[in-house]
Amino acid sequence: MVRIAALDDEEKYIDQIKEITKATYKEGTYEFHGYTNVERFLFDMEDGEYDIILLDMELPGTSGLKVGGKVRLLHPEAFIIFITNHVEHAVEAYEINTFRYIPKIMMKDKLSEAYKLLWYDIEVKERKYFVIQNQSKQERIPEDNIYYMVKDKKYVRIVHRYGESRVRMTMDEAFDRITPSDFIRLNRGEIASLRHIMSLESYKVKMRDGTFLPVSRPQLAKVKDRIMDYWSGTYKNR
């Protein structure tokens, strides 16, 4: 399922984007959410999960670049596409790892083209899971839904989008079973998903669910570097 959100202060452009989306993707393979209000859009961005985010460059009281910067922090892996009449901002847009910059007069052809290019990266690639299996329980948790893992005596507590799960293993064993490029060890007893880190404040990271996790002094520099690389989109391409 491809999850798409579009923001433009003019309803006619939201309708056009919706029609192009409908013509490109088959029914049932995508979700589309259109917004004309910036505040409502940003409010929903905090809780929702999106694969493609479409932004107008000129917005009431702000700019698409400012909104895009906030979106990048909330959704570091999302593909951001600017759709606008103001092509002079194209270079600035790529500073937040923008996938495409499409003039509105070319939207019908160029947006459809971008959608098709993104299909494999979003929908076709294999999703990764953390599998819990013991005598009493079998569970499969999508890695991109995991917020963080915490050592809890002989168990590891896994906090994710839909609640918590526990599995008897060491932190080293847990780390060996996840994709290392998507997670970072904060200290001996806690692992965080880079996807769901919202900020780094002093020796703590703030996670998407509002929890603050401590970063050990020896790990601080590495955590800072990994967060910045992940947000800029450079780490996953190494």
Secondary structure, 3 states (H helix, E strand, C coil): CEEEEEECCCHHHHHHHHHHHHHHCCCCCEEEEEECCHHHHHHHHCCCCCCEEEECCEECCEEHHHHHHHHHHHCCCCEEEEEECCHHHHHHHHHHCCCEEEEHHHHHHHHHHHHHHHHHHHHHCCCCEEEEECCCCEEEEEHHHEEEEEEECCEEEEEECCEEEEEECCHHHHHHCCCHHHEEEEECCEEEEHHHEEEEECCEEEECCCCEEECCHHHHHHHHHHHHHHHHCCHHHC
